[in-house]
Amino acid sequence: MTTTTNFFNPVTTQTWTNGRHQVRCVKQIQETWDVRTFCFMAEQPVLYFFKPGQFVTLELEVDGEPVMRSYTISSSPSIPYSFSITVKRLPGGQVSNWLHDNLKVGDELVVHGPVGNFNAIDFPADKILMLSGGVGITPLMSMTRWFFDTNANVDLEFVHSSRSPRDIIYHRELVHMFSRIPEFKLHVICENKDDIGEAWAGYRGYLTQPMLEMMAPDYLEREIFCCGPPPYMNAIKHILRANGFDMSHYHEESFGATPLDVREDVLELAEQAEAAAEEVDYADLVQVEFAGSGKSVRIQPNETVHAAAAKLGLHIPKACGMGICGTCRVGLKAGEVEMDHNGGITDEDIAEGYILSCCSRPKGNVVVDY
């Protein structure tokens, strides 16, 4: 029997892995009046495989200052030679508005990633409920595109809340996908009737429990993915908890300013550290050595690797400071750390010896590759 193995050429294209990458903007799509999609490729072909729902962090220079900002990938890895982010223009938004006003087709920039625990691969399910508000639709769109393109055997209920008909992101594409697969059901809610005259005959107002029960009567039996403004997600969690939903099947994603309670905890810890500084015995300090620069410093056990670098004038790029974005990833050459991250690093990276410096505290003397 003759085989065709020898007739296939080997794949030599590079595959995307978490790290720092140079990309070029190749296309822009105006999704709504204030939302735009930016599409990126590499100069040499790269297979951009990621888990649908993950994000990247952009490394930019805005008004002469370095800025890092994380955005969910809105495209699907089923279209592997490029990836996209979808950005909403925001009043006073430093980076979002800069991207709308300045980033042009052909421009190059640096991205870090992909990373993120919020994704459709790590939480497989036969029945899924997606809940999105506003631009929070982007990671869920990546998941939906992936399910659609791969002919996934998924019973999907998709509920999206928008300000008005003209603000519905990806509206035509959503209608197209959900019209072709009987197991996919789309529900769109508009808070207000559009003031420019576009008709709307669907749901109006805010998502409520009775409304959710009409759309997805079995919502308590589904794996739930949620993304949107904090008040929106808090309302969803209130409905679910009030009805005894197993919250281990609830997953959410959000980017924004550090929550107030987190900032207060950080301030409290800083005050405690300052008060105890004079009582720390020198022998209790741990040494952090940075192999690339040949510098080292001794720090208190509760301080981070990133704080140690800052004391030496070493600038490790950082965006979130909470182990979310993955920007501050460095290699750990020796020693052990306690890393309290929030999805900004993959298990594969950890196995290869990488840590996130912003949330890694040495358990003894360590050597870092930086």
N, C-alpha and C positions, 0 to 999 in steps of 0.2 A: 504493500500500500504506500503510495507516494504522499509525503507530507509537504506542507507549504511553509514550514518554519524558515527555510533559507531565503524565502522571498520577501521577508519583512526586514526593514532596516531598523537597527537599534535606535532607541530614543536617546539623543544627546543633549536635549534641552535641559537647562538648569531647573531645579525645583525650589520654590520659595520656602525658606525656613525663617524662624524668628531671628531677627537681627536688624542691622541698619542697612537700608537699601536705597539706591538712587533710582528714581522713576521719572517719567515724563508725562505731562498731561497731554492726552491725545484727542480728547473730545469733551464737550460740555453740553448738557441737556437741561433746558429750562423746564422743570417739572411743573411748577406753579409760578405765580407772580413773584414770590419771594423765596423759592426753593430751587436749588440747582444741583445737578449731578455732575461730578468731575470724574473722568475716566483716565486711568493711568496704565502705562506699559513700561517695560524696560527697553533699553537700547538694543540689547541682545535678548532673544526670546526666553522668557521665564514662565514656567507653569505655576500660576498663582493658585495653589491649592491651600485652602483654609477650611475651618469648620464654619458652616453658615451661622452667622450671629456674632462672630468674632470681630475684633476691631484693630485698627492701626493707629499709631501716633505720628502726627506730622511734625517735622522739625522745620521751623520757618524763621524768617527774620522780618519782624514787623516794626516799622518806625525805628530801624537800627538796633532793635533789641531781639535777642534770641527768644523764641516762644515755642513751646510744645503744646499740642492739643490733640486729643484722641477723638476719632470718629469711627463709627461702625461701618464695616464694609456692607454696602447695599446690594452689590452684585452677587452672583452665585458662582461657586467654584466649578460648576458645570460649563462655564465659559472661561477656560483656564488661562488664556494668554493676556488677560487684563483684569483689573479690579476697579471698583468705583466706590466713591463715597457720596452721600447726598447731604447737602448743607443748607440750612435755613438761615436767611438773613435775620439778624436779631437787633433790636434797638440797643445801641451801645455795645454790641458784640465785637470785641477786638479782632478775633481771628476769623469768625464767620464772615463778617463784613469785608475784611481784607481779602479773603478768598474770592468773594463775589466781585470785588472792585479791581483786583490786581492780577489774579492768576489767569494766565492766558494759555491757549493751546500752544504746545511747543515748549512751555516752561518746564524746568526740572526742579525737583525738590527731593528731600530725604524723608523716608518713612521708617518707622520702627514697628516690628510685629511680623506676623499676626499673633495675637494672644486673646484670651478671654474664656471664662468658664461658661458664659451664657451662649449656648449653641445647641443646635438640633442633633448633633452627632452623639454627644455624651449622654443625652437623655432620650433614647428612642422610645417611641410609643405608637400604638395603633390608632389612638384617638387623641387629637390635639386641639386645644383652644388657644388661639392667639388674640391678645388684647393689646391694642396700641392707641396712643393718643398723639396727634400731631406728627412731628418729625420722628417720634419714637417708633414709627412704622419701619424704619430702615433695616434693623436687624431681622425683623419678622419677614420683611420682603425678601431678604437674602435666603431665609429658610424656605419660604414659599416657592421662590424661583427654583431652588434646589429640588424640592419635592416634585414640582411640576416637570422639570427637565429630566429627572431620573425615573419618572413614572413610579414614584414611591406609593406603596400600598398604605395610604394614610387617610383616615377620616378627619378632615380638617374643618373646623369652624373658625372663621376669621372675623373679628369685630374691631372696626376702626372708628375712632372718634375724631372729628374734624371741626374747626371753627365754623366753616361754611362750605358750600359746594365748590367754590373756586379754590379752596385750600386743600382739597383731597389730593394727596400726593400719590402718583402712579395710578390714578383712577382708571384710565382706559386699559392699562395692562392688567390690573386686577380683574376688571370685568371680563377681559378676554380669557384669562386663565381659569377663572371660576365658572365660566360658561361652558368649558370643554370637559370638565371632570365632575361627574355627579357627586362624588364624595367630598368635593370642596364647596363650601358654602360661605358666601360673603355677606357681611352686614355692615353698613356704614351709617354712622350717626352724625348729624350736623347740629352743632350748638345753636347756630343762628341761620335764618334764611339769608342768602347772600343779598347784600344791599345794591348790587349792580344788576339785579334782575334775573339771575339764573334760577330756573325753576328747580324745586326739590320736593320730591314726593315721598322720601324715605323717613327714617326715624329722626326725631328732633330732640334737642335738649342734651342732657347728660346721661351717661350710662347708669342705669339703676338695676337693682336686683330683679324686679318684674320684667324689665326689658331684656336682661340677660337670660332669664328663664324662658322667654318667648323665642329668643334666637337659638339658644343651646340648652334645651331642657335637661340634658345629661351633663352639664358643665362640671358637676362634682366628680364625675368619673373620668375626666380628661387630664392629660398632662398640660399644664398651663404655662405659656410664655407671655410675659407682659413687659412693655416698655412704653414710657411716656413721662410727662411731668410728675414730680413727686406727689402732688395732691391727687392726681389720677391714680397712681399706683397704690397710694394709701387707701383710697376709696375701694379699689378692687380687693385689697387684702382684708379690709373690714368686712366686705360681703362674704368672702370665702371663709374667714374665721368664724363669723356669726353663724355659718351653716355647717360647721364641723369639717371643712375641707382639710385633707391631709396636706399640710404646707410643704412637705418634702417633695410634692409634685408641682410646686409653684416655683417659677424661675423668673427673675426680673433683671433688667439692665438699665442703668442710668448714668449719665455723665453730667458734671456740673461742679459747683463750688463745694468745698468740703462742708459736710453737714455741721450744724452748730454744735451738736453734742460731741462730735469728734474733735472740733476745734477746742471745746472746753476741756475735754480729756487731755489733749495735747498740752494746753496751758497749765493744767493742774500737774501733769507729770513734770513739766519744765520747772515749775515752782518747787516741787518736791526735790527734784534733782539739784536745784540750786541750793536749797536749804541743807541738803545732805552732803554737798560737795566737800565742805571742810572736814567732815567726819570720815571720809573715805581714806583708808590706808593705801599707801602706794602699792603694797603687795596685792591688793584686790583688783588693781587695774589690769586690763588685758591689752596686748600689743596688736595693732593692726599694721601690717607691712604691705605697701603697694609696690609690687615687683617691677612694674613698668617704669616707675619714676625713681625707684630706689629710696623712697621716703617711708618713714614709719612714725607712729604716734601711739601713746598709751591712752586708753579711754576707760570710762566706767562701764561695767558689764551691761547696763541698760541702754547704752548709746548704740546708734546704728553705724554700719560701715560707711554710709553716706556722710554722717556727721563727722566721722574720723577723717574722711577725705577733705571735707570743708576746712577742718582745722589746719590741714597742711596746704591749703590753697589749691587743692586739686578739684576740678569741676567735673563731676560725673553728671551727665545730662539727666534731668528729672522733670517730670510733668505733674504727676498727681500727688506724690508723696505718701500714697496709701497702698502701694502694691497692686494697682489696677492697670496702669498703662504699659508697664514693661520697659519703659525707656531707660531706667537706671541699671539694666542688667550688666553684670560683670562676672568674670570667672573667679572661682574660689580654688586657689592652688593648694592650700593646706589649711587644716583646722576645720572646725565646725561652727555653724551659726544656727540660730533659731530664727526662721523666716515666717513671718505672719503676713502672707500676701493675700490679695483678693482677686486672683485669676490672671495676674499680669505675667505669669511665666508658665510654661508647659511642663508636664511631667518629664518629657524627653529632655528639655533643657536642664532640669534639675538633675536628672541622671547623668548628664554630661558635665556636671560640675558648675553650673551657672546659678547665681543668686540675684535677687533684687536688692540693691544696696540700701534703698530707702527704708526697707522693713526687715532687714537682717541684722540681728544682734549677736556678736561673737560669743561663743560659749567658752572661749579660751583664746589663746594667741592664734591669729589667722594670717594667711598671706593671700592677698587679692591681686589678680592680674589686671592692673591698671597703672 
